[in-house]
Amino acid sequence: MFIKKCALCNVEISENNDSKEHIIPNAIGGKKKVKGFICDLCNIKSGDAWETELAKQLNSLCLLFNIKRDRGAVPSQKFRTTGGKHLILNKDGTFDQVTPGYKEVVNDTGVRIDISDRSYSKLKKRLRGVKRKYPQAPVDEALNDIENHAIIKNKYTHDLIEFNYSFGGDEAGRSIVKSALSLAFDSGINPKDCKDAMNYLLNSKAEACFGFFYERDLIKNRPEKNPFHCVYVKGDPVTQLLLGYVEYFGCQRVVLCLSRSYNDVEFNNQYSLNPITGENLTLDVDLNLTLSEIESAYNYEKLNLEVYKTAVIKIMAMGQAISFQMEKERVFADAVKYAFSECGVVEGEILTSEQQKAMAGLIWKKIEPFVLHNIVTKH
Ligand SMILES: [Zn+2]
């Protein structure tokens, strides 16, 4: 065992300044931490610069899969639909229209006001404004029972959402390299012996030590039904290579070389998980790559755009299926709760036939937009 010094700034690590770094950034769903790897200060600095950029690039997928963070939530994000609408994707997978509207039409009989906004609370705020401007206006009822007075528009869209990706660059790349290095550290490797990785992390002008790899699938038992993150490292004294493989959300696939002079015992280690549930996974990673294959990945020669595109489409379809399921459960649970409270019935009581009819009507009222939307889109 070596003395624990911060891998990035060399300061000695004690209980007081140990950042207990997440191997995979928590912002994208990683849970496992490693002790004694880097100090608090470097954690903050690298987090601000590297992890923030990586999380930004993966934000739409974090929203789609409703990734939970230890602190704070994944920020909502604006999207454009193929029909030209602008929508906001929320962290619970629902969409809101972006532009709040206010239209006032004065005619002979009075004033007609149309208001739209992104949430009930925002609508209420606007209604209070109307009340101040027109004290006579009958807005009290709407204010007291906003959910039954507002019409939900655009909650579900029939258009396709346009997701634009950019992935890579030095900032996100350093986050990826740091993840592989932290797992190597967790496996007992001294970061100082990982010259390629350290040089890239510490020297802003250094050449990248990672590249995209889509030439063949390096994961032999790829999960098909859920998204996953995987960080894998492997040291081989025969080839003297200490290699890493990082894959996020099943579609961003990166190979890296941490060291070309590895001469300790043969080992491999991984941290893979389902970022929705946090459940650990054991993946069969086949990282038998030569140095020349790794180097050609650095030069974008292993970036097969067709394979990449197929992987992205697959993960988007998986995300839509999962968010459909989550939304279905949410809508039905809300509808039942609403119907019970409106009927004044306690769960478990035997319903009269009038109550049953009333319940069915109330439930339908709540689930109608969701059901109709899905009849139309899913045939
Ligand atoms: Zn440090």
Boltz pocket constraint, residues with backbone or C-beta under 6 A from the ligand:
constraints:
  - pocket:
      binder: B
      contacts: [[A, 6], [A, 7], [A, 8], [A, 9], [A, 10], [A, 11], [A, 38], [A, 39], [A, 40], [A, 41], [A, 42], [A, 43]]
      max_distance: 6.0
